[in-house]
Amino acid sequence: MIKRIIVLLMLVAPVTMQAQKIKDILNSANNALGGGLSNDEIVKGLKEALSIGSKNSADKASKQDGFYRNTLIKILMPPEAKQMDATLRKIVAGKQVDQFVMQLNRAAEDAAKKAGPIF
């Protein structure tokens, strides 16, 4: 459950940051059109944009290498394991460390397939 929440947050965070930009654009367009959109219509448009954006993000992240080859969302070894990572690489176990990181990212890609709608 926590993994799903983390994956969803990682996928939705960029979309959420764009939501304010979208709202600003919608408000500017609304003002340019003489205030033709109601607040409910703006909210509905924002929700639809967020739904589409989160679905597209989840679809992209859930493909093979969606996490692993994307430097923005790739899951790396946690800071607490950096010393262990360095030590393992010194004793020629770097390939196994890389495989572990790949498996973490594959799990995130699988979890992204199950990311549900946000509304």
C-alpha positions in Angstrom: 0.0 0.0 0.0 2.8 2.4 0.9 4.6 1.6 -2.3 1.5 2.4 -4.3 1.2 5.8 -2.5 4.8 6.6 -3.2 4.5 5.7 -6.8 1.4 7.7 -7.2 3.0 10.7 -5.5 6.0 10.5 -7.8 3.8 10.3 -10.8 1.3 13.0 -9.8 3.8 15.5 -8.4 4.8 16.9 -11.8 1.2 17.0 -12.8 0.2 18.8 -9.6 2.9 21.4 -10.1 1.5 22.0 -13.6 -2.1 22.3 -12.2 -1.4 25.8 -11.0 0.0 26.8 -14.4 -3.1 25.3 -16.0 -5.3 27.2 -13.6 -3.5 30.4 -14.4 -3.9 29.8 -18.1 -7.6 29.0 -17.7 -8.1 32.1 -15.6 -6.3 34.3 -18.2 -8.4 32.7 -20.9 -11.6 33.2 -18.9 -10.7 36.9 -18.3 -9.9 37.3 -22.0 -13.3 35.8 -22.9 -15.1 38.1 -20.6 -15.4 35.7 -17.7 -17.5 33.1 -19.6 -16.4 30.2 -17.5 -17.9 29.5 -14.1 -15.7 28.4 -11.2 -17.3 24.9 -11.4 -16.3 24.7 -15.1 -12.7 25.7 -14.3 -12.6 23.1 -11.5 -14.0 20.4 -13.8 -11.4 21.3 -16.5 -8.6 21.2 -13.9 -9.8 17.8 -12.7 -9.9 16.5 -16.2 -6.4 17.8 -17.0 -5.1 16.2 -13.8 -6.8 12.9 -14.6 -5.4 12.8 -18.1 -2.0 13.8 -16.9 -1.8 11.2 -14.2 -3.1 8.5 -16.5 -0.5 9.4 -19.1 2.3 9.5 -16.5 1.3 6.2 -15.1 1.1 4.7 -18.5 4.6 6.0 -19.4 6.1 4.9 -16.1 4.6 1.5 -16.2 6.4 0.5 -19.4 9.7 -1.4 -19.2 12.4 1.1 -18.3 9.7 3.7 -17.5 11.5 4.2 -14.1 14.9 2.6 -14.7 15.9 4.7 -17.7 14.1 7.9 -16.6 16.6 9.9 -14.5 13.8 12.0 -13.1 12.0 9.1 -11.3 14.7 6.3 -11.3 14.9 4.7 -7.8 18.5 4.6 -6.6 20.1 3.0 -3.6 19.0 5.0 -0.5 21.5 7.3 1.1 21.7 5.0 4.1 23.0 2.2 1.8 25.7 4.3 0.0 28.5 2.8 2.1 27.3 -0.7 1.5 26.9 0.1 -2.3 30.5 1.4 -2.4 31.9 -1.6 -0.5 30.1 -4.1 -2.7 31.4 -2.4 -5.8 34.9 -2.6 -4.4 34.7 -6.4 -4.0 33.5 -6.8 -7.5 29.8 -7.2 -6.8 28.8 -4.1 -8.8 26.8 -6.2 -11.2 24.6 -7.5 -8.4 24.1 -4.0 -7.0 23.0 -2.8 -10.5 20.7 -5.8 -10.8 19.1 -4.9 -7.4 18.5 -1.3 -8.5 17.0 -2.6 -11.7 14.7 -4.9 -9.7 13.6 -2.0 -7.5 12.7 0.0 -10.6 10.9 -3.0 -12.2 8.8 -3.3 -9.1 7.9 0.4 -9.4 7.0 -0.1 -13.0 4.7 -2.9 -12.1 3.1 -0.8 -9.3 2.5 2.0 -11.7 0.3 -0.3 -13.8 -2.0 -0.5 -10.7 -2.1 3.2 -10.0 -5.7 4.2 -9.9 -7.6 7.3 -10.8 -7.1 10.3 -8.5 -10.7 11.5 -8.7 
